Amino acid sequence: MSAAADHLEQLRAEARHHRQKRDLYRAKSYGMQATSETRLRELERIARLAQDRLAAAEATASAPAAPPGAPA
């Protein structure tokens, strides 16, 4: 696997991890355990940022490469 593919896989794993962590905390809030609305918002923010990083990396990876000598 190339370094770019490894990086994308790492970002996918991080995004999945943060979504799962947020979802578990949200489920916990429906139960009897005390939860914090602030903590839930923070987990949502972290999950959103991880998803944004993944989306940006995937967009970059799928963008066609500029031909040699083309202006950047």
N, CA, C and O of each residue as an XYZ file, in Angstrom:
288
protein
N       0.846     -1.177      0.000
C       0.000      0.000      0.000
C       0.892      1.240      0.000
O       1.927      1.263      0.666
N       0.497      2.255     -0.735
C       1.295      3.477     -0.806
C       1.102      4.326      0.442
O       0.188      4.099      1.235
N       1.968      5.294      0.596
C       1.874      6.191      1.751
C       0.549      6.963      1.726
O      -0.067      7.178      2.769
N       0.116      7.375      0.534
C      -1.150      8.112      0.421
C      -2.330      7.223      0.818
O      -3.250      7.670      1.503
N      -2.294      5.970      0.386
C      -3.371      5.040      0.741
C      -3.352      4.753      2.241
O      -4.406      4.655      2.870
N      -2.162      4.618      2.809
C      -2.044      4.415      4.257
C      -2.617      5.605      5.017
O      -3.314      5.447      6.020
N      -2.310      6.795      4.520
C      -2.793      8.017      5.174
C      -4.326      8.082      5.107
O      -4.979      8.407      6.099
N      -4.894      7.774      3.939
C      -6.354      7.779      3.810
C      -6.989      6.746      4.737
O      -8.013      7.016      5.364
N      -6.387      5.573      4.822
C      -6.929      4.542      5.705
C      -6.873      4.994      7.165
O      -7.798      4.739      7.936
N      -5.793      5.658      7.534
C      -5.667      6.183      8.902
C      -6.749      7.233      9.182
O      -7.361      7.232     10.250
N      -6.977      8.120      8.219
C      -8.018      9.139      8.388
C      -9.404      8.507      8.476
O     -10.244      8.961      9.253
N      -9.648      7.462      7.683
C     -10.934      6.757      7.761
C     -11.131      6.146      9.145
O     -12.211      6.236      9.729
N     -10.078      5.527      9.658
C     -10.155      4.903     10.980
C     -10.408      5.954     12.060
O     -11.206      5.732     12.971
N      -9.732      7.087     11.959
C      -9.928      8.156     12.942
C     -11.351      8.701     12.880
O     -11.982      8.910     13.916
N     -11.861      8.931     11.665
C     -13.223      9.450     11.516
C     -14.225      8.449     12.084
O     -15.158      8.840     12.785
N     -14.043      7.163     11.789
C     -14.926      6.118     12.308
C     -14.869      6.079     13.840
O     -15.901      5.989     14.505
N     -13.661      6.146     14.386
C     -13.481      6.119     15.838
C     -14.224      7.273     16.507
O     -14.922      7.073     17.501
N     -14.074      8.474     15.964
C     -14.711      9.644     16.572
C     -16.233      9.601     16.420
O     -16.956     10.035     17.317
N     -16.725      9.078     15.289
C     -18.181      8.919     15.139
C     -18.717      7.930     16.164
O     -19.744      8.173     16.797
N     -18.015      6.815     16.323
C     -18.463      5.803     17.282
C     -18.425      6.332     18.710
O     -19.335      6.070     19.497
N     -17.391      7.064     19.040
C     -17.277      7.631     20.386
C     -18.428      8.602     20.651
O     -19.029      8.589     21.725
N     -18.732      9.453     19.649
C     -19.852     10.394     19.772
C     -21.169      9.643     19.917
O     -21.991      9.984     20.768
N     -21.370      8.620     19.088
C     -22.624      7.865     19.126
C     -22.806      7.137     20.456
O     -23.917      7.078     20.983
N     -21.724      6.585     20.999
C     -21.810      5.915     22.291
C     -22.172      6.900     23.397
O     -22.977      6.593     24.275
N     -21.571      8.082     23.345
C     -21.873      9.088     24.363
C     -23.322      9.551     24.227
O     -24.008      9.761     25.227
N     -23.783      9.708     22.989
C     -25.174     10.118     22.767
C     -26.126      9.056     23.314
O     -27.123      9.387     23.957
N     -25.824      7.788     23.064
C     -26.660      6.703     23.588
C     -26.644      6.703     25.112
O     -27.668      6.467     25.753
N     -25.481      6.968     25.680
C     -25.350      7.030     27.134
C     -26.241      8.129     27.709
O     -26.761      7.993     28.817
N     -26.416      9.208     26.964
C     -27.225     10.321     27.455
C     -28.706      9.962     27.569
O     -29.452     10.625     28.289
N     -29.131      8.916     26.859
C     -30.529      8.484     26.948
C     -30.771      7.593     28.166
O     -31.918      7.333     28.530
N     -29.706      7.132     28.785
C     -29.828      6.242     29.935
C     -29.851      7.009     31.245
O     -30.163      8.198     31.294
N     -29.514      6.297     32.294
C     -29.560      6.858     33.640
C     -28.267      7.559     34.036
O     -28.248      8.278     35.036
N     -27.193      7.372     33.287
C     -25.918      7.974     33.667
C     -25.914      9.473     33.367
O     -26.510      9.936     32.394
N     -25.237     10.200     34.220
C     -25.128     11.646     34.023
C     -24.213     11.921     32.822
O     -23.144     11.324     32.691
N     -24.644     12.813     31.970
C     -23.838     13.210     30.809
C     -23.826     14.727     30.727
O     -24.632     15.408     31.361
N     -22.912     15.233     29.946
C     -22.760     16.667     29.789
C     -23.085     17.074     28.354
O     -22.549     16.502     27.404
N     -23.949     18.044     28.204
C     -24.278     18.567     26.877
C     -23.027     19.173     26.232
O     -22.831     19.085     25.020
N     -22.200     19.781     27.058
C     -20.953     20.368     26.557
C     -20.045     19.279     25.988
O     -19.459     19.451     24.919
N     -19.928     18.163     26.699
C     -19.087     17.058     26.229
C     -19.631     16.488     24.924
O     -18.854     16.169     24.024
N     -20.941     16.355     24.804
C     -21.539     15.854     23.577
C     -21.232     16.799     22.415
O     -20.878     16.343     21.328
N     -21.362     18.090     22.630
C     -21.044     19.060     21.574
C     -19.579     18.960     21.170
O     -19.251     19.061     19.988
N     -18.694     18.761     22.149
C     -17.274     18.631     21.858
C     -17.008     17.372     21.030
O     -16.236     17.409     20.072
N     -17.642     16.268     21.397
C     -17.477     15.032     20.622
C     -18.034     15.189     19.204
O     -17.460     14.661     18.252
N     -19.128     15.901     19.064
C     -19.690     16.169     17.735
C     -18.736     17.022     16.908
O     -18.557     16.779     15.715
N     -18.125     18.018     17.540
C     -17.163     18.876     16.841
C     -15.955     18.063     16.384
O     -15.506     18.201     15.246
N     -15.431     17.223     17.263
C     -14.267     16.402     16.939
C     -14.593     15.443     15.791
O     -13.788     15.266     14.878
N     -15.775     14.827     15.843
C     -16.186     13.902     14.781
C     -16.325     14.638     13.453
O     -15.926     14.127     12.407
N     -16.894     15.841     13.500
C     -17.067     16.635     12.274
C     -15.718     17.036     11.685
O     -15.531     16.983     10.469
N     -14.778     17.438     12.538
C     -13.443     17.811     12.048
C     -12.719     16.611     11.438
O     -12.045     16.747     10.417
N     -12.853     15.447     12.054
C     -12.221     14.238     11.506
C     -12.832     13.903     10.149
O     -12.116     13.524      9.222
N     -14.147     14.041     10.030
C     -14.800     13.775      8.744
C     -14.369     14.794      7.699
O     -14.181     14.437      6.536
N     -14.210     16.050      8.089
C     -13.746     17.081      7.160
C     -12.327     16.799      6.668
O     -12.028     16.979      5.488
N     -11.447     16.353      7.584
C     -10.080     16.000      7.180
C     -10.086     14.848      6.185
O      -9.339     14.858      5.206
N     -10.928     13.862      6.439
C     -11.034     12.719      5.530
C     -11.560     13.169      4.175
O     -11.014     12.777      3.144
N     -12.600     13.976      4.158
C     -13.176     14.442      2.899
C     -12.154     15.240      2.091
O     -12.065     15.080      0.874
N     -11.390     16.090      2.756
C     -10.371     16.885      2.060
C      -9.280     15.983      1.483
O      -8.835     16.189      0.354
N      -8.854     14.996      2.248
C      -7.813     14.084      1.766
C      -8.318     13.249      0.601
O      -7.578     13.015     -0.354
N      -9.573     12.791      0.663
C     -10.135     12.006     -0.435
C     -10.284     12.857     -1.691
O     -10.051     12.378     -2.801
N     -10.672     14.116     -1.518
C     -10.803     15.009     -2.672
C      -9.442     15.247     -3.314
O      -9.325     15.277     -4.539
N      -8.429     15.414     -2.497
C      -7.073     15.624     -3.016
C      -6.581     14.373     -3.731
O      -5.959     14.458     -4.790
N      -6.861     13.218     -3.150
C      -6.404     11.959     -3.740
C      -7.096     11.671     -5.055
O      -6.499     11.062     -5.943
N      -8.349     12.096     -5.202
C      -9.089     11.806     -6.430
C      -8.922     12.883     -7.494
O      -9.347     12.697     -8.634
N      -8.305     14.011     -7.134
C      -8.067     15.082     -8.101
C      -7.029     14.632     -9.111
O      -6.034     14.011     -8.738
N      -7.240     14.933    -10.377
C      -6.249     14.543    -11.375
C      -4.937     15.303    -11.144
O      -4.941     16.483    -10.794
N      -3.852     14.622    -11.343
C      -2.536     15.242    -11.155
C      -2.267     16.196    -12.307
O      -2.641     15.937    -13.450
N      -1.617     17.295    -11.987
C      -1.264     18.271    -13.017
C      -0.152     17.688    -13.881
O       0.747     17.021    -13.368
N      -0.206     17.933    -15.170
C       0.862     17.433    -16.040
C       2.186     18.107    -15.693
O       2.198     19.237    -15.206
N       3.293     17.425    -15.940
C       4.597     18.019    -15.636
C       4.770     19.350    -16.363
O       4.437     19.475    -17.541
N       5.284     20.319    -15.659
C       5.528     21.630    -16.238
C       4.326     22.557    -16.215
O       4.440     23.718    -16.608
N       3.190     22.078    -15.768
C       1.991     22.918    -15.701
C       2.111     23.833    -14.485
O       2.649     23.430    -13.454
N       1.606     25.071    -14.604
C       1.651     25.979    -13.438
C       0.784     25.435    -12.316
O      -0.256     24.821    -12.556
N       1.223     25.669    -11.093
C       0.504     25.159     -9.926
C      -0.627     26.051     -9.540
O      -1.337     25.766     -8.575
